[in-house]
Amino acid sequence: LDIGHARDDDKVNPFVKSRAADTIQSQCANVNHTHLHDSFDQKSRVDHWPPMHKDGIIRWIEVFEGLQAIGYGGHFIFEDGRGEDPDVWMEHAATFPERFVERRLATENTEGHGG
């Protein structure tokens, strides 16, 4: 599964849409390795930044909710930065788990689920 490069029949990445988790649940049950990188306006930006780039448009919370729902136990691969500063890219990739948890908690608190 290639999160940043996936496209529906309408040529739009399904993981930028509001039903990203449903897409994974309905189409990705047998996936065993997932490429993680953010997506942008494909016409003007590179799209190999690690997940949750400040300008990225992938719905990461929903993506991981979908992976959790299918019991995903496969591998995660971070795509390289392709022309980006490697030190900045590595820092961004290394801090992804922490930033994901922070965003998830903030989302839960905003939605009234966080207690």
N, C-alpha and C positions, 0 to 999 in steps of 0.2 A: 504494500500500500504506500503510495507516494502522496503524502498530504498536500504538499505545495503544488504539485503538478497535476493532480486529479482534475478531470473535467467531465461535466455532464453533457448530454446531447446538445444543450444550449451553449456549450463552450465556456460555462462558468464553473469555477471550482465549487464542488458541493459543500466544502468545509468552510466556506464563507457565508453560507446560507443558514437560515434560522433552524433548520432541521438536520444539522450536521450529525448529531448522535444517531438519529433515525437512519441516516445513510449508512453509517457503519453497521448498525444492527441488521439492516436488511441486505447489505451487499458484501460484507467483509467477514463473515463468520469463519472462514478458513484461512485468514491472513496469519502469517507467522513471522513477518518482518515488516517494519514500518519506517519509512524515511520521514524524518521530522525536519521541516524547514518552513519558514513563513512565506507568505505570498503577498504580492503588492499589485499595483497597477502594472500588468505585464508589459505594457507598451513602453514604460519609461523607467522601470526599476529592475535591478537584478532580483532574483527571488530565492537565493540560497542562504539567507540569514537564518540563524537559529530561531526556534519558536519564540513567540511573544516579543518580537522586535516592536519598538514603539510605533512604527508605521505599518506593521503587518495587519492583515485583515482576516487571518484564519481564526475561527471560533474555538480556541484551544480547550476551554472548559467543556464544551459540548463534545469535542473530539474525544477527550479522555473519558467522558461519561459513556460514550458509545463503546470505546474499547473495554471499559470496565464491564459494561452490560453483556458483552460477548465472551467475557472471561479471557481476554487477550493475555497470553503468556509468552508472546514472541519477543523478538529483539527490536530495539530502537536504534536507528542509525541517524546521526546528525550529518546532514549534507555539508560539504565544505563551503567556504565563503566566496569562492570564485572571484578573485580580484579585490576582495576586501582586505583590510589590515588584519593579518592573522592573529595578532595579540588581542585586538578588540573582539574579533570573532570568537576566539577561544574563551575569553572572559564572559561573553554573552552566552555561549553554550554551557559553560560551567555553572552559571548562576540560574539557568533555566529552572531546575527543580524548586529552588527557593522562591523565585518570582512567580512560578505557577501556583504554589501553595498560597502565597500572599494574595494573588488575584482571586483564587478560589474562595479564600476566607472572606475577602472583601465582597465578593459576589453573594455569598451566603448571608452576610450581615446586611447587605443592601436589600436582599429579597426577604429578609425577616426569618431566615432559616438558621442563623448563626447563634442564636441564644443570647 
